[in-house]
């Protein structure tokens, strides 16, 4: 399991954010970051595929190092 940050080029609505209940969101001017624990590569790919299907551009994906 890895803690991940996914930044998208959109201000996601509450309805869209509800598709990612296991991720925490932070809204920024014209973008949103989603952070949370991603179990494996398959789950990460699922998140990225859903964002793509919703027409949301992913700006960056980062692994957050353990403290």
N, C-alpha and C positions, 0 to 999 in steps of 0.2 A: 504494500500500500504506500502511496506517495501523496504528499500534500501538494496540490497543484493550484496555479493561478491561471485563469483564462480571461484575457481582455478582448472584448468585442467592440466593434465600431458602431455602437447603437445604445440608446437609452432604453433598456428593456422594460416593458410594462410588468405590472404585478402578475398579470395573466401568463405572460411568457416565462417569467421567473418561476412560476409554479411548476413548470416542466422539469425543474432542477431542484427538487426539495432537499437534496443532500449537499447542496452548495450554498454558500453564503454570498450574497450580492452586495456590492457597493456601487452606487451610481456616481459617476463623474460627469463633468460637462461633455456631452455628446458621446459618452462611452460608459460601459459597465464592466466591472471585474467580478468574476465568479471564483470563489476559492473553496476548497474542501478536499477531503480525502478521496482519492480515486483508487479503487481496488486494483485494477490492472489495465493493461493496454486496451483491452476490449471495451471496458467501461469508458475510458477516455475517448476512444474512437466513436462510441455511441453518442457521447455529448457533442463531439465535433460534427458528426453527421446530422444530428438534430438541429444544431445551430445553422448548418449549411442549408438544410431543408426549409428552415424558416427564413432563409434569405439574409442571414446575419453574418457579416464578415468577421472572422477571427483575426485580431491584430497580433496577439502573441499568446504563447503557452509556455509557462515556466514551472519548473519543479521548485518548490520552496524547501530549502534544506532544513533538516531537524535542528533544533537548538541544542 
